[in-house]
Every structure is written in structure tokens, then in C-alpha cells.
């Protein structure tokens, strides 16, 4: 047997991501094993429906399971049922990975509350829930529909954030309350 690969997929959609994932969990684990990967993550859209199947099949394949979810983060409050007035999406993607048992429990809470309290086109969480249930979780910036790529691709200012209102002066690099400027600018210099 060859040595394990150091590469681990941390953003994989399975058959449980409707209209986005196609691979079945058993096929994913077979491929990970064939590539000598010691671990693989599943991060289905807005759900963790494949968790039980994933955890029961991983030991048989000799692959460590990493459970996650690609959650939708509401632009404002999760219970708001209106599109943002500035034309931005009503939610952005964020990958959450469980590091331990506490992270798994928090991921379950977040996904459940997203469906029960935040459902508007997608099961959505918000920054309030993420602050409350963040322990044991690792967050990744997701795909092109994540908040960071969205801001980079649309040239949105740092002032337009998940929470409403301008950034505090301590985060903008200015002490005055007049025009604040971002800490760094990604635009070309003249």
C-alpha cells in the first residue's frame, strides 16, 4: 500500500445536493481510497442528510470522514423575507466543517434553525446564529457565490457588510466619522 495523499477535498457535493451534486457517497469513498486520500469532506447545500451514510461507510473504506455543510448566510436577518434593496443576493454561501463533536452538534443546530426560521428560497442562517453556534466549526469562503468572491467580483465597498450600517472607524482605518475609507483597496492605482 502506498502512503496517504496529503490532499483532502473539503468542498464536495454529493447526491444530497439537489441539482448540484451527482456523486454517491460510496463512489466518493471508492475514489478517495483509489487516490490514497486519508480523508474527504462532504459539504452539501443547506443540509447534512448524508451524514449517517457517510459516517457508516467511511471506516469500511479506510477514509476519515469530515462532515460539513455549505450553508446560506442571509444578507440581513434570517427571518427577513425580502430581497435586499441594493440588488445583492438574499444569501451568500459559506462552508462550515465540524472539527469535533461540539462542532457537529452546532452544525446540526445551524442547519435545523436555517430550515425552521430562515427559509426563504434556501435554508438560511445569519450572523447572529453563527456567533451563537460557532464553537467547533471551521469556516471556509465557499465558491463564487460566497461573500468574499461576491464583493471582489462586484466591486462592492467594505461598507456593505452582512450587518447593516457602516463599519466602525476602528475597522476602516480612520478616526473621523466623515468619509471613511477601507483598510485596503483592490482597485488599480492611478
C-alpha positions as CSV (number, residue, x, y, z in Angstrom):
1,X,0.0,0.0,0.0
2,X,1.3,3.4,-0.8
3,X,1.4,6.3,1.6
4,X,-1.6,8.5,2.1
5,X,-2.0,11.7,0.0
6,X,-1.7,15.0,1.7
7,X,-4.6,16.5,-0.3
8,X,-8.1,16.4,1.1
9,X,-11.2,17.6,-0.6
10,X,-13.0,20.0,1.7
11,X,-15.8,21.1,-0.6
12,X,-17.7,18.1,-2.2
13,X,-21.4,18.0,-3.1
14,X,-22.9,14.5,-3.1
15,X,-26.3,13.2,-4.4
16,X,-27.8,15.1,-1.4
17,X,-27.2,18.5,-3.0
18,X,-30.1,18.6,-5.4
19,X,-29.3,19.8,-8.9
20,X,-25.7,20.4,-7.9
21,X,-24.1,17.1,-6.8
22,X,-24.1,13.8,-8.6
23,X,-21.7,11.5,-6.9
24,X,-23.0,8.9,-4.5
25,X,-21.2,8.6,-1.2
26,X,-19.9,5.1,-1.8
27,X,-18.4,6.2,-5.2
28,X,-16.8,9.2,-3.5
29,X,-15.2,7.0,-0.9
30,X,-14.0,4.5,-3.5
31,X,-12.4,7.3,-5.5
32,X,-10.8,8.8,-2.4
33,X,-9.4,5.4,-1.5
34,X,-8.1,4.8,-5.0
35,X,-6.3,8.2,-4.8
36,X,-4.8,7.3,-1.4
37,X,-6.6,10.2,0.3
38,X,-6.8,9.7,4.0
39,X,-9.8,11.9,4.5
40,X,-12.6,13.6,2.5
41,X,-15.4,16.0,3.4
42,X,-19.0,16.3,2.2
43,X,-20.5,19.8,2.2
44,X,-23.9,19.5,0.7
45,X,-26.1,22.6,0.1
46,X,-28.1,23.5,3.2
47,X,-28.3,20.0,4.6
48,X,-26.4,17.2,6.3
49,X,-28.8,14.4,5.1
50,X,-25.8,12.2,4.0
51,X,-24.1,12.3,7.5
52,X,-25.2,8.9,8.7
53,X,-24.4,7.1,5.4
54,X,-21.1,8.9,5.2
55,X,-20.0,8.0,8.8
56,X,-21.1,4.4,8.5
57,X,-19.3,3.8,5.1
58,X,-16.0,5.7,5.9
59,X,-14.5,3.1,8.2
60,X,-15.0,0.3,5.7
61,X,-13.2,2.3,3.1
62,X,-10.4,3.4,5.4
63,X,-11.1,7.1,4.8
64,X,-11.6,9.6,7.6
65,X,-14.9,11.5,7.4
66,X,-15.0,15.3,7.6
67,X,-18.6,16.4,7.9
68,X,-19.6,19.9,6.7
69,X,-22.3,21.9,5.0
70,X,-22.4,24.7,2.5
71,X,-24.8,27.0,4.4
72,X,-26.6,30.0,3.0
73,X,-25.9,33.2,5.1
74,X,-28.7,35.8,4.9
75,X,-27.6,39.3,4.0
76,X,-29.6,40.7,6.9
77,X,-31.6,38.8,9.5
78,X,-32.5,35.2,8.7
79,X,-36.2,35.9,9.2
80,X,-36.3,38.8,6.7
81,X,-38.3,37.7,3.7
82,X,-37.5,40.4,1.2
83,X,-34.7,40.8,-1.4
84,X,-32.1,43.4,-0.4
85,X,-32.8,46.8,-1.9
86,X,-29.3,47.2,-3.4
87,X,-29.8,44.2,-5.8
88,X,-27.4,41.9,-3.9
89,X,-28.4,38.2,-3.3
90,X,-30.6,37.4,-0.3
91,X,-27.9,34.9,0.8
92,X,-24.3,34.0,0.3
93,X,-22.6,30.6,0.5
94,X,-20.3,29.7,3.4
95,X,-18.6,26.3,4.0
96,X,-18.8,25.1,7.6
97,X,-16.8,22.0,8.7
98,X,-17.2,20.2,12.0
99,X,-13.9,19.8,13.9
100,X,-15.3,17.8,16.8
101,X,-18.4,16.6,18.5
102,X,-19.3,20.1,19.6
103,X,-18.9,21.3,16.0
104,X,-21.2,18.5,14.8
105,X,-23.9,19.5,17.3
106,X,-23.6,23.2,16.4
107,X,-23.7,22.3,12.7
108,X,-26.9,20.3,13.3
109,X,-28.4,23.3,15.2
110,X,-27.5,25.7,12.4
111,X,-28.9,23.6,9.7
112,X,-32.1,22.9,11.7
113,X,-32.6,26.6,12.5
114,X,-31.9,27.5,8.9
115,X,-34.8,25.4,7.8
116,X,-37.2,26.3,10.6
117,X,-36.5,30.1,10.9
118,X,-34.6,31.2,7.9
119,X,-36.1,29.5,4.9
120,X,-36.6,31.9,2.0
121,X,-35.7,30.2,-1.3
122,X,-33.0,28.5,0.7
123,X,-32.5,27.4,4.3
124,X,-30.6,30.5,5.6
125,X,-28.6,31.3,8.8
126,X,-27.4,34.7,9.8
127,X,-24.5,36.2,11.6
128,X,-26.5,36.1,14.9
129,X,-26.7,32.3,14.6
130,X,-23.1,31.9,13.5
131,X,-22.0,33.9,16.5
132,X,-24.1,31.7,18.8
133,X,-23.2,28.3,17.3
134,X,-19.6,28.8,16.0
135,X,-17.7,26.6,18.5
136,X,-16.1,23.5,17.0
137,X,-16.6,24.8,13.4
138,X,-14.2,25.8,10.7
139,X,-15.5,28.3,8.1
140,X,-14.2,28.5,4.5
141,X,-15.0,31.2,2.0
142,X,-17.0,28.8,-0.3
143,X,-17.4,29.3,-4.0
144,X,-18.1,32.2,-6.3
145,X,-21.4,32.7,-4.5
146,X,-19.6,33.3,-1.2
147,X,-19.5,36.8,0.3
148,X,-15.8,37.4,-0.4
149,X,-15.9,36.5,-4.1
150,X,-19.2,38.4,-4.5
151,X,-17.6,41.6,-3.1
152,X,-14.5,41.1,-5.3
153,X,-16.5,40.5,-8.4
154,X,-19.0,43.3,-8.0
155,X,-16.6,45.9,-6.6
156,X,-18.8,46.4,-3.5
157,X,-17.3,48.6,-0.9
158,X,-16.2,47.4,2.5
159,X,-19.1,49.4,3.9
160,X,-21.7,46.9,2.6
161,X,-21.4,44.1,5.1
162,X,-23.6,41.3,6.5
163,X,-24.7,43.6,9.2
164,X,-26.4,46.8,8.4
165,X,-24.7,50.2,8.8
166,X,-21.2,51.5,8.2
167,X,-18.1,49.9,9.6
168,X,-16.8,51.3,12.9
169,X,-13.9,53.8,12.4
170,X,-11.5,51.3,14.1
171,X,-12.1,48.9,11.1
172,X,-11.9,51.4,8.3
173,X,-8.6,52.8,9.3
174,X,-10.0,56.3,10.1
175,X,-10.8,58.0,13.3
176,X,-13.2,60.6,11.9
177,X,-16.8,60.0,11.3
178,X,-16.7,61.8,7.9
179,X,-15.9,59.8,4.8
180,X,-14.3,56.6,5.9
181,X,-12.1,54.6,3.6
182,X,-11.4,50.9,3.5
183,X,-8.3,49.4,5.1
184,X,-7.1,48.2,1.8
185,X,-8.2,48.8,-1.8
186,X,-8.2,46.2,-4.6
187,X,-8.6,48.8,-7.3
188,X,-5.7,49.8,-9.5
189,X,-3.6,52.7,-8.5
190,X,-3.6,55.7,-10.9
